[in-house]
Amino acid sequence: MAKAKVGTATYTVKFIVTHDDKTYPPGEPITLTEEQAEPLVKLGSIEAAAPAVDAEQ
């Protein structure tokens, strides 16, 4: 798994999002800065991703 850049967070796409000439379908993870993500969160296009959970608990 790629490490996120400092100052970014991973979000889950709820509705199709296009960013940097790439289209992200619903359910796809997307890493954005808080500034990039804010309008998409307000529109309901993305939501904060749940932290990864170890499947072997």
C-alpha positions in Angstrom: 0.0 0.0 0.0 1.4 3.4 -1.0 2.1 5.8 1.8 0.0 9.0 1.8 1.8 12.3 1.4 2.0 14.5 4.5 -1.1 16.7 4.7 -3.3 14.3 2.8 -6.0 11.9 3.9 -7.7 8.9 2.2 -11.4 9.2 1.5 -14.0 6.8 0.0 -15.8 7.8 -3.1 -19.6 7.8 -2.8 -20.4 9.2 -6.2 -18.2 9.3 -9.3 -15.3 11.8 -8.9 -12.8 13.0 -11.5 -9.5 14.2 -10.1 -6.2 14.8 -12.0 -7.7 13.3 -15.2 -8.6 10.1 -13.5 -12.2 8.9 -12.7 -12.8 7.2 -9.4 -15.9 5.0 -9.2 -18.0 4.6 -6.0 -16.2 2.6 -3.4 -12.8 3.5 -4.7 -10.3 5.1 -2.2 -8.9 8.5 -3.2 -6.1 10.5 -1.4 -6.6 14.2 -1.4 -5.4 17.2 0.7 -7.9 18.6 3.1 -8.3 21.7 0.8 -9.1 19.5 -2.2 -11.5 17.2 -0.2 -13.5 19.9 1.6 -15.9 20.8 -1.3 -16.3 17.1 -2.3 -17.2 16.2 1.3 -19.7 19.1 1.5 -21.3 17.8 -1.8 -21.4 14.3 -0.4 -19.3 12.9 -3.2 -16.7 11.5 -0.8 -16.5 10.5 2.9 -13.6 10.0 5.2 -12.4 6.4 4.8 -12.5 4.1 7.8 -9.0 3.1 9.0 -7.8 -0.2 7.6 -8.7 -3.1 9.8 -6.6 -6.3 10.1 -8.8 -9.1 8.7 -7.2 -11.7 11.0 -8.4 -10.5 14.4 
